Amino acid sequence: MKQICVLTATRAEYGLLKNLIEKLQQELEFCVNVVVTGMHLDKAFGETYREIEQDNIPIYAKIPILSEQDGAVGVSETMANAIVKFGHFFAEKKQDLLIVLGDRYETMAVCIAAMNAQIPIAHIHGGEVTEGAIDDAIRHSITKMSYLHFTSTESYRQRVIQLGEEPERVFCVGALSVENILNQKLMEKKELEESLHFSLGEKYCLVTFHPVTLENSTELEQIGELLQAIDEMSEYHYIITKANADAGGRLINEHLEEYARVRGDRVYLTESLGRLRYLSAMKHCSMVIGNSSSGILEAPVMRVPTINIGDRQRGRIQADSVLNCEPQCDAIKATMKKAEDNTFLDAIQTQSIPYGNGDTSAQIVKTIKDILLTHNVVLKKKFYDVEF
């Protein structure tokens, strides 16, 4: 049996990978080893590995790597921990393939360890652009370490090829998020309220705001502007999920905790909703607010408006339902009011979705089977030159 290692370090990443993991587990030729690390294992970020256990997905290994420090030093320490610990893990538990998703710094560090161990890497969501975050450089670095590439759009596939990857190893399969939404039975609003033990009121917004990691310590100013806008748009209730363990993320979370203590009657703050509750909250909300990729990839599938704040997601392909604004209170409020407009809401009900039709995991599994079972994986990759 082929040993397939699937890495997950964050709540969002696991939510995207869940269906793929389950499909891989159905293949008799594969032994699927889910390895959990990063924020999943940290109490400050909700110990979200428990969600994986609740889904009855066996966890092959738990590898703690997260630094207790915030800022750039904490990020570097976490990456160093990951390289060392996963270096030992891959030496002891040889894998035939490592599957990773996205652009997290922890993921890049694990890929470095896998590359040193001569383990082929399959990368999901390569070729994308997020000009406001270090994720951009990390994503492209993971691409160059990877053997197989599964992109969410054809233009992203072309960008991976432009980075020198041979076209026969780059596959446009759409986004796992689209598949998850189309195949997940979601909770009704009342059921969601009962699960949260919180009244969502007549209308509410779903909020996630992360640090913009290529800006110079703007997180406190920007979260202050966002919270002021939330305060002044008092006709809404708000579900707020905390920031990731990026540089500045803990500072954002401290401010969110203080705000929620004061405004707890209309603000529900959590480290993680879990995949089912998160998508259910998105389905019934008036709009998604912040700078998370879920506002770009998932909210449009549900025809829910996105208020995309600042530059963190700048460069990503966007549906018409995504409204961009500066990280300033007045700009956020004005954009929220635009998202309420009935003409705008009617228009996005028929918008095209750029991220596939919902069969992503099946395509990935088919390709991996074909490559691992019928081809010789040669890690001496040729650089594919694009003619300009």
N, C-alpha and C positions, 0 to 999 in steps of 0.2 A: 504493500500500500504506500502511496505517496503521502509524505508528511507535509500538510499544508498549515502553516502558521498564520493566524489572523491577528493582527495587532490592534488593540484599542486603548486609548489613553484618556478619552473624554466622553461625556454623556452624549454630545451631539454626534460624534463619530460612531459610537456604538449604535445609536438609533438608525443611522444610515446603513450600517453593515449587517443588521440583524437578519433581514431576509436573505441576504447573500450567504451568511453563515449557515442558515437552515437549509438552503439549497445545496451547499457544498456537503453538508452532513448526509444528504440523501445519496451521494455518490459512493458506491461500494469500493471504488478504487482509491478513495481519499480517507485519510485520517486527519480530522480537522482539530487543530490545537489552538484554542483561543487564549491569547496571552494578554493579561490586563496589567496596566501600569498607569503612571501619571496621576491625574486628578481623580480617577476612579477610586484610588486607595487612600485618599486624603480626607480626613474628617471635615476640614474647613470647606471642602467642595462637595460635601454630601455623601461621601463614600458610595458613589454610584455603581460600584461593582455589584451591589446588592440587586440592582435592576436586572443585571445579566443572570444572576442566580434565580430571580423570580421568573424569568423567562425559560427556566429549565435548560439553559445552555451551559454545558460543563466548562468550567474555567481550568485550563491546563496548567497555568502558572500565574502567580501574582508577583510582580517585580516592582517594588517601591523605588522611585527615583526622585520624587519631587523635593526640591529644596524648600526650607522654611523661609528663606529670604525672598523679598520682593525685589523688583528691578532687574537690571542687566546682569548683576552678579548672580542672582538667584537662577536666572535662565541658564547662564553658563554652567553653574554648578549642577543643575538638573541634567543638562546635556552630557556633562562629564560622567555623572552617575549612570546615565543610560548606556553610554558607550562601554563602560567597564562591566556593568552587571549583565547587559545583553551579550557582550563579548563572551563572558563565561557561560551564559545560557546556551548560546549557539554552539559553543565548543562541546558542551555536554549533551545537548539535544539537537542533533543534526536535522535540519529541515530541508525539504525539497523545494519549497517556495515560501516566501514571505509576502503576505498581502497587506498593503497599507493604503490608507485613504487620506488625501488632502495635503496639508501644509503646516502641520504643527512642528515646533522645534524639537519636541521629544521624538517625533516620528523620524526626523532627519538623523538624529543621533542613533536611533535603533537601526536605521538603514546603513549608517556607516559601519556599525558592528556586523550587520549581515553581509555587507560588501566584503569586509575583511575576512569573513568566514566562507566566502564564495557561495553564498546562498542567493539564488535568483530572486528578484523583487518584482512584484506586480503592483503597479501604482494606479490608483483610481483618482480621477479629478485632476490630472495634470493639464498643463497648457493654459491654465486660467491666469487672470491678472487681478491682483489686488494692490494697487499702487501705494496705498497708505500704510501698509503693514510689512514687517519683515517676512511675513508669510510668503510674499511674492518670490523673494530670493530662495527661500527654503523649498518652495514647491518646485522650482526649476532645478535646484540641486538634487532633489529626490528623483526627478526625471532622469538626470544623467547617471544616477546610480541604478536605475531600474532597467529590467529586461523587457517586461510587458507593460503596455500602457492602455488604460481604459478611460477615454475622455468623454465628457458630457455633451459636446457639440462638435460638428465637423471643423469649425474654425479653430477650436482648441486642438483638435487632432493635427491640423496643419501646423500649428505653432510647435507642438512636440516634435514633429518632423523637421521643422526649421531649426530646432535645437540639436539636430544631427541624428535623431533616432530613425532607424530604417522603417519605411512605411508598413512593411509586412508584420511589424511588431506593435503597431499602433492602431487601436480599434475605437471607433466612435460607437458608444453603447447607450448614451443618454445618462440621466442622473438617477441614482438610487432613490433619491427623495421623491421623485415623481412616482416611481413604482410603489413606494411605501404608502403614499397618500391614496393611490388608486385601489390598493388592496387591503387597507386597514379599516376595520369597522370602528368608527369613532364614537365617543360618548356624546349624549345629548347634554345641553347646557345645564339642565337641572341635575343630572347625574354628576357632571363635573363639579358643580357647586357643592354637592354633598361630599364628594371625594376630597375637596379642598377645605371643607368646613368654612366656606367664605362666600358671601353674597356678591355676585358679579354685577348686580344692579341692572338697570335697563340696557346699558351699553358699556363695554369695557375695551381696553387696549392691551396688547401683549408686547412687553418691552424687554429687550436685551441690548446692553451697551457694553462693548469691550474697549480696552485702550487702543489708541491708534499708534502702533509701535514704531513708526518712522517719524513721529513728531516728538518735539522736545517737551516731555512732561506736561501734556495738555489735558490729561485725564481728569484732574480735579475741576478745572475750569469748564470742561465740556459736560461732565456729569452734573455740575451745578446748573448750567443752562438748561439741560434736559429736565432736571427735577423742578426747576422754576416753571417751565412750560407745563409739566404735568400738574403742578400746583394750580396754575391759572386756568387750565382746561379741566375744571372741577366737575363738569357734567359727566365725566367718565370715571369708572373704576379702572384699576390697573393691576395686571399680573406682571410682576417683574422677576426675571431670572437673573441670578448673579453673573458677574463677569468671570471669564476664564483665568487660569493661572499665567497670564501674560505679565510682562513688566508693567506695573501699575494696576493690575487687576484687583489686588487686595485693598488698595486705597479706594477704588471705586466701590467695592463691596462694603467697606466701613461706612461710607457716605450713604449707601442704600439702606444699610441697617438702621442708621440714625433717622433717616427720612421715614422709614416704615414704622418706627416706634411712634413718631408724631402723627402720621397719617394712616394708621393701621385700619381705620374704618373703611377706607376705599383703596388700600394698597395691600396686595398679597405678594410677599417677597419669599423666594425660595432658591436654594442652591440648584435644584433640579426638579422638574415636573415629571420626569420620565417620558418616554416616547409617546405613549398613548395619550396621556394628559396634555402634553405639549401640543400635539397635532389637534387634539380636540379643542383646546383653548384657541388655537389659531382658526379653526373652522368657524367658531361662533363669535370671534372678536370683530370689532369695528375696523381695526387696523393693527398692523405690526409696526412697532417703532424701535429704532436703534440702528445698529450697524453690523448685525449678524448676517452670515450668509443665508440663513434660513429665510430671511426676508426677500432674498433674491431668487433662491431655488425653490422654496416650498410654498410661500404665501401666494405667488401667482397661480399655482395649480388650483388653489381653492378660490381664486378670484377675490382675494382679500387685498386691500391696498397696503402698500409698504411705504413708510416714511423712512428713507435711508439717509442717515445723518452723517455728514462729513465725508472723509476720503478713504475710510478703511476698505470699502468695497469698490472703490473707483477703478474702472477698467473691465469689470465683469459684464457679460451680456445680460441685458435686463429686459423684462417684459414691460408692457405699457402700464401695468399696475404699480410699478415702482416709481415713487416720487422722491427726488433727491433734494436735500436742503443743507444749508450750513449749520454747524453746531452752535446755533444761537437761539435764544428763547423765542424771539419774535418770528424768526424763520421757521422754527419747528411748529409753532402755533398756526402760522399761515398755511403751512403745508398740510397740517392736520385738517384744517377747514376745507382745503381743496379736496382732500380724500373723502370728505362727507358729501360732496356735491353729487346729486343724483345723476346728472349727465355723465360724470366721470365713472360712477359706479355702474351705470348701464353699459358703458363702452367696454369696460374690462371684462364683462361677462362672456364676451366672444373673442377675447384676445388670444393670439397664438402663444403657445408655450415653447420656448426654444430648447428644452432639455429632455426631449425624447417622449416615448409613448407608453412607458411602463413595463418594459420587458428586460431591463438592464441586467439584473442578476442572472437570468437564464443565459443571456449572451456571454457574460463573463465566465460562467461555469463551463459552457460549451467550448469557449476558446482555451481556457486553462486545461481542460481534458485533452483537447486536440494537441496542444503544445507539449504537455508533460508526458502524455502516453504514446504519442506517435512521432515526436520530433526529438532530436538531440539538442539540448539547451547548451549553446556555446556562449560563454560569458565574454569572449573576446569580440566585443561589438565593433562593427565598422561604423565610422562616422559618415552619415549620409549628407552629402553636400547638396544644398538647394541652389539652383541657378537663378540669379537675380537679373 
